[in-house]
Amino acid sequence: MPVCCASTGLYTVAYYFSMGRLLWGWLALAVLLPGFLVQALSYLWFRADGHQGHCSLVMLHLLQLGVWKR
């Protein structure tokens, strides 16, 4: 998931929850969650391979680009 989609998706989730539209907020979060789980597993995989938790590696995964590096 590109960075722009992740940031707009998080904004959308926050907007729906702040407006009290809980169903839409949970649905939007359910769409984003698999992408974040993949990035978390990719980061853990890097750590298991012996890579140090450098700031660039963390930022790469926060920007949803960790899978592309692998």
CORJO-V267415 format. One record per residue. N is the residue number from 1. RES is the residue in three letters. PHI is phi as a letter, one per 30 degrees, with the letter a starting at -180 (999 if undefined). PSI is psi in radians with two decimals (* if undefined). NEAR is the number of other ideal C-beta (glycine too) atoms within 8 Angstrom. Layout:
((N RES PHI PSI NEAR) (N RES PHI PSI NEAR))
This chain:
((1 MET 999 2.15 7) (2 PRO d 2.83 6) (3 VAL d -0.74 8) (4 CYS d -0.64 6) (5 CYS d -0.65 9) (6 ALA d -0.77 13) (7 SER d -0.70 8) (8 THR d -0.55 8) (9 GLY d -0.76 12) (10 LEU d -0.65 9) (11 TYR d -0.72 8) (12 THR d -0.76 9) (13 VAL d -0.82 12) (14 ALA d -0.68 8) (15 TYR d -0.85 8) (16 TYR d -0.74 12) (17 PHE d -0.68 10) (18 SER d -0.48 6) (19 MET d -0.02 6) (20 GLY i 0.18 5) (21 ARG c 1.32 8) (22 LEU d -0.69 8) (23 LEU d -0.83 6) (24 TRP d -0.61 8) (25 GLY d -0.77 11) (26 TRP d -0.65 8) (27 LEU d -0.74 8) (28 ALA d -0.69 12) (29 LEU d -0.64 9) (30 ALA d -0.51 7) (31 VAL d -0.64 8) (32 LEU d -0.51 13) (33 LEU e -0.76 8) (34 PRO e -0.66 7) (35 GLY d -0.71 10) (36 PHE d -0.61 9) (37 LEU d -0.68 8) (38 VAL d -0.73 9) (39 GLN d -0.67 13) (40 ALA d -0.74 9) (41 LEU d -0.65 8) (42 SER d -0.73 12) (43 TYR d -0.77 12) (44 LEU d -0.59 8) (45 TRP d -0.76 9) (46 PHE e -0.78 11) (47 ARG d -0.68 9) (48 ALA d -0.49 6) (49 ASP d -0.07 6) (50 GLY j 0.05 4) (51 HIS d 2.46 8) (52 GLN d 2.70 4) (53 GLY d 1.04 6) (54 HIS d 2.70 7) (55 CYS e -0.65 5) (56 SER d -0.62 6) (57 LEU d -0.70 13) (58 VAL d -0.80 10) (59 MET d -0.67 8) (60 LEU e -0.73 10) (61 HIS d -0.58 13) (62 LEU d -0.52 7) (63 LEU d 0.15 8) (64 GLN i 0.54 13) (65 LEU c 0.13 9) (66 GLY d -0.66 13) (67 VAL d -0.62 8) (68 TRP d -0.53 5) (69 LYS d -0.65 6) (70 ARG d * 7))
